[in-house]
Amino acid sequence: MPADSARPERVPRQQMPEQDAKIRAGNFDEVALGFSAELAMAEAARCSQCKKPKCIAGCPVGVDIPGFLALAREGDFAAAAALLRERNSLPAICGRVCPQESQCEGICIVGRKSEPVAVGRVERFVGDYVLREQHLRQASPDGPRIAIIGSGPAGLTVAGDLARKGYRVTVFEALHSAGGVLRYGIPNFRLPKDVLQAEIDYVRSLGVEIKRNAVIGRVFKLPELLASGYEAAFIGTGAGSPHFMGIAGENLNGVYSANEFLTRANLMQAYRVGEVDTPIWVGERVVVVGGGNVAMDAARAALRLGAREVSIVYRRSRTEMPARAEEIAHAEEEGIQFQFLTNPTRILSNGDFWVSAIECQRMDLGEPDESGRRRPVPRAGSEFMVKAETVIIAIGTAANPLIQQTTPGLRVNSRGYIVVDAETGLTSLPRIYAGGDIVTGSATVIEAMGAGRRSALAIHDELS
C-alpha cells in the first residue's frame, strides 16, 4: 500500500499522462497513456472504503468498486481484475470510454470534499494488466444454445455472462470484424484496436463462437434460429442508421454521416495513415455538425486525416453540450474550433456537385424543451457562410429496421426501437430478449452492457 495514509479527500487525484496535443493531433495513437502501477495504487488508496458506497449503484453493471480498488491499492492487480470481470467482461474498454464522471465518480463520497476517486483510470490500468498477463484457455461449455445478434457491448456482455454459466453461445455479427460500435464507432486514439481485440479474445476463450458476415434478417431470420435449436436469443444490434438534418445540399459529394465517416476510418484502417489505401477523403476545411462524443470523435479523426481546419458547429452553448468534458477539452487542445449557438441552414455546391461552403444561422436560447435544455431559437438575419470541402453530420442515429421487419410479432415503438420489459429485456416474443441502443436509442457503452447483464440473468433464470 502507498505510504501516504492521509485522509482520502486530502490526497490529490493522480493525473493521467497524455500525449502532447501538438504531437497527438498528427497521429492516431492513444491520447491518454495510462497509469503506472504506482499511480494506480496511489489513486486506489484515495478510496475511503465507506460503509455505504454509492458508487456501486452508479455503475450500470454493478461492479464492486470499493472491492477492486482495495485490491488494486495493495498491488494485487490480478485479483482486482478477477473481481472486475465478475460483473464486467470488458474492463479495459470501459476504463477508457465510459462516462465515469456522470456515473460512479459522479456520486463518489470522496468527491463531496475533494475530487472523486478516478475509478475509470484505475479500472483501465487493471484491465490492461490482465490483458497483458492473461493466458487464454478455450472453454467448452455444454449447456443450452443461445444466439446473440450483434457483437457490440451489449452482445459481448450477454455472451460472456452466459458462457461463464455454461451456455453454448453463438454471436452473429453482420460485419467482417467483431466489436460493433466499439470497433467501427470509436477512433483508435480513444480505444486502440489491439485492446478491443484482446477483450474480444477473452470472451471467445470462454467458449463463445463469433460468426462474422452473418446478417440476421438476410442469412437467417430470427425465428429460423430459434427453430434450429437455440433456446433463446438476444438482440443487441445497436442503432446504426444515421440522422440527417433535411437541409439543402446534404446529397453533395463531401457530405458524410458521422457513422459512415468513422466506420470508414475504423474498419478500413484509415488511421494507418500512409500504410493502407482507403476510400476516405477530407478536404482542407471540415465542418462537423453536432455536440456529442461522436461529433468530437469525427472532428478529431478528420484533423488526423489531414484537414487543415476543423470546426464543430453546435446549436446550443457549451454548457448544454452532451459530449464528455474531457473529450471537449482534448479537441480544443488539438486546435478544433467551436461555433456555439450556430445551426446549419444549407450546404452549398462548387457547381460540380462537391461541397464548397455551409450556410449557418446564429441561435439564441429560449425556454427549456422536453430534455430540460433550453431550446435554440433562430436569430433573424444572422446567416453567415463557412467555407468547407467536407461536412460531417453527427446529430444522432436511429434503429436499423431489418430484424424488426423480418420477425413477425416483434413489438416496436413509434421510432422503430424494440419494446422490452425494463427489468429483463424480454421482448413481445417468448425467448427473445433485446437491449442496448436498439431499445433505448443512442446511449453509452456501459449502459448497453448493463442491459446485457440484466438479460443474461433473465435468460439464465428462464432456462435453469
C-alpha positions in Angstrom: 0.0 0.0 0.0 1.3 3.5 -0.7 3.0 5.1 2.3 0.7 8.1 2.4 -2.0 7.4 4.9 -3.6 10.8 4.8 -7.4 11.1 4.6 -8.5 10.3 1.0 -10.0 13.7 0.4 -6.7 15.3 1.3 -4.7 13.3 -1.2 -4.7 14.9 -4.7 -6.2 13.0 -7.6 -3.5 11.4 -9.7 -3.1 12.9 -13.1 -3.2 10.7 -16.2 -0.1 11.2 -18.5 -1.1 12.2 -22.1 0.5 12.7 -25.4 1.4 16.3 -26.1 -1.5 18.0 -28.0 0.6 19.2 -30.9 2.1 15.7 -31.4 -1.1 13.7 -31.0 -3.1 15.8 -33.4 -1.0 14.2 -36.2 -1.3 10.6 -35.2 -3.9 8.0 -34.2 -2.0 6.7 -31.2 -3.9 6.7 -27.9 -4.1 10.2 -26.3 -4.2 9.1 -22.6 -1.1 7.0 -21.8 -2.5 5.2 -18.7 -1.4 5.0 -15.1 1.8 3.3 -13.9 1.4 0.7 -11.2 2.5 3.3 -8.6 -0.1 5.8 -9.8 -2.8 3.2 -9.9 -2.1 2.1 -6.3 -1.9 5.7 -5.1 -5.2 6.6 -6.7 -6.9 3.4 -5.5 -5.8 4.4 -2.0 -7.9 7.6 -2.2 -11.0 5.4 -1.9 -12.4 5.9 1.6 -13.9 2.3 1.7 -17.1 3.8 3.0 -19.6 1.6 4.8 -22.4 2.5 2.4 -20.8 3.1 -1.0 -22.9 4.9 -3.5 -20.6 4.3 -6.4 -21.8 0.7 -6.9 -25.3 1.9 -7.5 -23.9 4.4 -10.0 -22.4 1.6 -12.1 -24.8 0.2 -14.7 -23.3 -3.3 -14.3 -22.9 -3.1 -10.5 -19.1 -3.6 -10.2 -17.9 -3.9 -6.6 -15.9 -0.7 -6.9 -14.6 -0.4 -3.3 -13.6 -4.1 -3.5 -11.5 -3.9 -6.7 -10.0 -0.6 -5.5 -8.9 -2.2 -2.2 -7.1 -5.0 -4.1 -5.5 -2.5 -6.5 -4.4 -0.4 -3.6 -2.4 -3.4 -2.3 -0.9 -4.1 -5.8 -2.9 -7.3 -6.3 -4.0 -6.4 -9.8 -4.8 -10.0 -10.8 -7.3 -10.3 -8.0 -8.7 -6.9 -8.8 -9.2 -7.9 -12.4 -10.9 -11.1 -11.4 -13.3 -9.2 -9.2 -14.0 -6.7 -12.0 -14.7 -9.4 -14.5 -17.3 -11.0 -12.3 -19.5 -8.1 -13.4 -17.7 -6.6 -16.4 -16.2 -8.7 -19.1 -14.6 -5.6 -20.8 -12.8 -3.5 -18.1 -10.0 -2.2 -20.3 -12.6 -0.9 -22.7 -14.9 0.6 -20.0 -12.0 2.3 -18.3 -11.4 4.2 -21.5 -14.8 5.1 -22.9 -17.3 5.1 -20.0 -18.5 8.5 -18.7 -17.5 7.7 -15.1 -17.9 11.4 -14.2 -21.6 11.1 -14.5 -21.9 7.6 -13.0 -19.7 6.0 -10.3 -17.4 9.0 -9.9 -20.3 11.5 -10.0 -21.6 10.2 -6.7 -18.3 9.2 -5.1 -18.3 10.3 -1.4 -14.7 11.4 -1.6 -15.9 13.8 -4.3 -18.0 15.7 -1.8 -14.9 17.3 -0.2 -12.3 16.8 -3.0 -12.0 15.4 -6.5 -13.7 12.0 -6.7 -11.6 8.8 -7.0 -10.6 8.2 -10.6 -12.3 4.9 -10.8 -12.2 4.6 -14.5 -8.4 5.3 -14.7 -7.7 2.5 -12.1 -10.1 0.2 -13.9 -8.3 0.9 -17.2 -4.9 0.0 -15.6 -6.3 -3.2 -14.0 -7.9 -4.1 -17.3 -4.7 -3.6 -19.3 -2.8 -5.5 -16.7 -4.9 -8.6 -17.0 -4.8 -8.4 -20.8 -1.0 -8.4 -20.8 -0.9 -11.3 -18.3 -3.8 -13.4 -19.4 -3.1 -16.9 -20.7 -6.3 -17.9 -22.6 -7.6 -21.4 -22.5 -10.6 -22.3 -24.6 -13.5 -23.4 -22.5 -16.0 -25.9 -23.9 -19.4 -25.1 -22.3 -22.1 -27.8 -22.9 -25.3 -26.1 -21.8 -28.3 -24.9 -23.9 -27.6 -23.0 -27.1 -28.1 -19.2 -27.1 -28.0 -16.9 -30.1 -26.7 -13.3 -29.8 -27.4 -10.9 -32.6 -24.6 -8.2 -32.7 -21.2 -8.2 -31.2 -21.2 -4.7 -29.7 -21.0 -4.1 -25.9 -24.5 -5.4 -25.1 -24.0 -8.6 -27.1 -20.5 -9.3 -25.8 -21.7 -8.8 -22.3 -24.6 -11.3 -22.6 -22.2 -13.7 -24.4 -19.6 -13.6 -21.7 -22.0 -13.8 -18.8 -23.9 -16.8 -20.2 -20.7 -18.6 -21.3 -19.4 -18.4 -17.8 -22.6 -20.1 -16.7 -22.0 -23.0 -19.1 -24.2 -22.0 -22.0 -23.1 -22.6 -25.6 -23.2 -19.1 -27.1 -23.1 -18.1 -30.8 -22.7 -14.4 -31.7 -23.9 -13.4 -35.2 -22.1 -10.3 -36.4 -23.1 -8.6 -39.7 -19.7 -7.0 -40.4 -16.4 -8.7 -41.1 -14.9 -7.8 -37.7 -16.4 -8.2 -34.3 -16.9 -5.4 -31.8 -19.8 -3.4 -33.2 -19.7 0.3 -32.2 -16.6 -0.4 -30.2 -14.7 -1.2 -33.4 -16.4 1.0 -36.1 -17.6 3.9 -34.0 -14.7 4.8 -31.6 -11.4 6.1 -33.1 -8.1 4.4 -32.3 -6.9 7.4 -30.3 -9.6 6.7 -27.7 -9.8 2.9 -27.9 -6.9 1.1 -29.6 -7.9 -1.8 -31.8 -5.4 -4.2 -30.0 -7.1 -3.6 -26.7 -10.5 -4.2 -28.2 -9.3 -7.4 -29.9 -7.7 -8.7 -26.7 -11.0 -8.2 -24.8 -12.9 -10.0 -27.6 -10.4 -12.8 -27.5 -11.1 -13.2 -23.7 -14.8 -13.5 -24.4 -14.0 -16.1 -27.1 -11.9 -18.0 -24.7 -15.0 -18.6 -22.5 -16.3 -20.8 -25.4 -18.2 -18.1 -27.3 -18.4 -18.6 -31.1 -18.5 -15.5 -33.2 -19.8 -15.8 -36.7 -19.0 -12.8 -38.9 -20.6 -11.6 -42.1 -23.8 -13.0 -40.8 -26.7 -10.6 -41.4 -29.6 -11.8 -39.4 -32.7 -11.0 -41.3 -31.0 -12.0 -44.5 -28.7 -15.0 -44.0 -31.1 -16.3 -41.3 -34.3 -14.8 -39.8 -34.6 -14.8 -36.1 -37.5 -17.3 -35.9 -35.4 -19.7 -38.0 -32.6 -19.5 -35.5 -34.9 -20.5 -32.6 -36.4 -23.3 -34.7 -32.9 -24.6 -35.4 -32.1 -25.4 -31.8 -31.3 -22.2 -30.0 -33.2 -22.0 -26.7 -33.1 -18.2 -26.5 -31.9 -15.2 -28.4 -30.7 -11.7 -27.6 -30.9 -8.7 -30.0 -28.0 -6.2 -29.5 -27.8 -4.7 -32.9 -27.5 -1.1 -31.8 -28.8 2.0 -33.6 -26.7 2.4 -36.6 -29.0 4.3 -39.1 -27.8 8.0 -39.2 -30.0 11.0 -38.8 -29.6 13.9 -41.3 -30.9 17.5 -41.0 -33.1 17.6 -44.1 -31.4 20.7 -45.4 -30.5 21.5 -49.0 -27.1 20.1 -50.1 -26.9 17.1 -47.9 -26.7 14.9 -51.1 -23.5 16.6 -52.3 -20.1 14.9 -52.5 -18.1 15.6 -49.4 -21.1 15.2 -47.0 -20.8 12.3 -44.6 -22.9 11.0 -41.7 -20.6 10.5 -38.7 -21.5 6.8 -38.9 -20.1 6.5 -42.4 -17.0 8.6 -41.7 -16.0 6.8 -38.5 -16.8 3.4 -40.0 -14.6 4.0 -43.0 -11.8 5.4 -40.7 -12.0 2.4 -38.4 -12.9 -0.7 -40.4 -10.9 0.3 -43.5 -8.0 1.3 -41.3 -7.7 4.9 -42.4 -6.0 5.5 -39.1 -2.9 3.8 -40.6 -2.1 6.9 -42.5 0.4 6.2 -45.3 0.3 2.5 -44.8 -3.0 1.4 -46.3 -5.2 2.6 -49.2 -8.7 3.5 -48.1 -11.6 5.4 -49.9 -11.9 8.2 -47.3 -11.2 11.8 -48.2 -11.2 15.0 -46.3 -10.6 18.4 -47.7 -8.6 21.2 -46.1 -11.6 22.6 -44.2 -14.0 20.3 -42.4 -17.2 21.3 -40.5 -18.8 18.8 -38.1 -22.4 19.4 -37.0 -23.3 18.2 -33.5 -22.2 18.4 -29.9 -21.9 14.8 -28.6 -19.0 12.4 -28.3 -19.5 11.2 -31.8 -19.0 14.7 -33.1 -15.8 15.1 -31.1 -14.5 11.8 -32.5 -15.3 12.7 -36.1 -13.7 16.1 -35.8 -10.5 14.8 -34.2 -10.3 12.0 -36.7 -10.7 14.5 -39.6 -7.8 16.5 -38.2 -5.6 13.4 -38.0 -6.5 12.5 -41.6 -5.0 15.8 -42.9 -7.6 18.5 -42.6 -6.1 21.9 -42.0 -9.1 23.5 -40.3 -11.8 21.6 -38.4 -14.8 23.3 -36.9 -17.6 21.9 -34.7 -21.0 23.7 -35.2 -23.4 23.3 -32.3 -26.8 24.9 -32.0 -26.7 25.3 -28.2 -24.0 26.7 -25.9 -21.0 24.9 -24.5 -22.9 24.3 -21.2 -25.5 22.2 -23.0 -23.0 20.0 -25.0 -23.7 16.3 -24.3 -20.1 15.3 -25.0 -17.8 14.4 -22.1 -15.9 17.4 -20.7 -12.6 15.5 -21.3 -13.3 15.0 -25.0 -14.2 18.6 -25.5 -11.0 19.7 -23.7 -8.9 17.3 -25.8 -10.5 18.7 -29.0 -9.8 22.3 -28.0 -6.2 21.4 -27.1 -5.7 19.9 -30.5 -6.9 23.0 -32.3 -10.5 22.1 -33.1 -12.6 25.3 -33.4 -16.1 25.6 -31.9 -19.0 27.6 -33.2 -21.6 27.6 -30.4 -25.2 28.8 -30.8 -24.9 28.1 -34.5 -27.1 25.9 -36.8 -26.6 25.0 -40.4 -29.4 26.0 -42.9 -28.0 24.7 -46.2 -24.8 23.2 -47.8 -23.6 24.9 -50.9 -22.0 23.3 -54.0 -19.0 24.4 -56.0 -21.0 23.9 -59.2 -19.6 20.4 -59.7 -21.6 18.6 -57.0 -18.9 19.0 -54.3 -19.3 20.9 -51.1 -17.9 24.5 -51.1 -19.4 26.0 -48.0 -22.1 25.7 -45.4 -24.5 28.4 -44.5 -25.3 28.8 -40.8 -27.5 30.9 -38.6 -26.9 32.3 -35.1 -29.2 31.0 -32.4 -30.4 32.2 -29.0 -31.5 30.0 -26.2 -35.2 30.1 -25.3 -37.3 28.1 -22.9 -36.3 24.6 -21.8 -37.6 21.7 -24.1 -38.6 18.2 -23.1 -34.9 17.3 -22.4 -34.6 20.1 -19.8 -32.1 22.0 -22.0 -33.0 25.5 -23.3 -34.4 25.3 -26.8 -32.4 27.0 -29.5 -34.3 29.8 -31.4 -33.0 31.2 -34.7 -31.9 34.8 -34.7 -33.4 36.6 -37.7 -31.0 37.9 -40.3 -27.9 36.3 -38.7 -27.0 34.0 -41.6 -23.3 33.6 -42.5 -21.1 31.3 -44.6 -18.3 28.9 -43.5 -16.1 27.6 -46.3 -15.6 23.9 -46.3 -14.9 20.9 -48.5 -16.2 18.3 -46.1 -19.3 18.3 -43.8 -19.9 15.6 -41.3 -23.4 15.3 -39.7 -23.2 13.9 -36.2 -26.7 14.6 -34.8 -27.7 11.1 -33.7 -28.9 7.8 -35.0 -32.0 5.7 -35.5 -32.8 2.0 -35.3 -31.9 -0.2 -38.2 -35.3 -1.9 -39.0 -34.1 -5.2 -40.6 -34.7 -7.5 -37.7 -37.9 -5.8 -36.7 -39.2 -6.2 -40.3 -38.3 -9.9 -40.5 -39.5 -11.0 -37.1 -43.3 -11.3 -37.1 -44.9 -10.2 -33.8 -41.8 -8.3 -32.5 -43.2 -5.1 -31.0 -41.6 -1.8 -31.7 -42.4 1.8 -30.7 -43.2 4.7 -33.0 -39.5 5.3 -33.5 -38.7 1.8 -34.5 -37.0 0.7 -31.3 -37.8 -2.7 -29.8 -40.1 -2.6 -26.8 -38.9 -4.7 -23.9 -39.6 -5.4 -20.2 -37.4 -2.9 -18.4 -36.2 -5.5 -15.8 -35.4 -8.4 -18.0 -35.1 -7.2 -21.6 -37.8 -9.7 -22.7 -39.5 -8.6 -26.0 -43.1 -9.2 -27.0 -42.0 -12.7 -28.2 -41.1 -15.6 -25.9 -37.4 -16.5 -25.5 -36.3 -13.3 -27.5 -34.6 -10.6 -25.5 -33.1 -7.2 -26.5 -31.0 -4.5 -25.0 -28.7 -1.5 -25.7 -29.2 1.1 -28.3 -31.8 -0.9 -30.3 -34.1 -0.5 -27.3 -33.1 2.9 -25.8 -31.6 4.8 -28.8 -28.1 6.1 -28.6 -26.7 5.7 -25.1 -23.3 4.8 -23.5 -21.3 1.6 -23.8 -21.7 0.8 -20.1 -25.5 1.3 -20.3 -25.7 -1.2 -23.1 -23.6 -3.6 -21.0 -25.9 -3.1 -18.1 -28.9 -4.0 -20.3 -26.9 -7.1 -21.5 -26.3 -8.2 -17.9 -30.0 -7.9 -17.0 -31.0 -10.0 -20.0 -28.3 -12.6 -19.3 -29.6 -13.1 -15.8 -33.2 -13.3 -17.1 -32.2 -15.9 -19.7 -30.5 -18.0 -17.1 -33.5 -17.7 -14.8 -35.8 -18.8 -17.6 -33.7 -21.8 -18.7 -32.2 -23.1 -15.4 
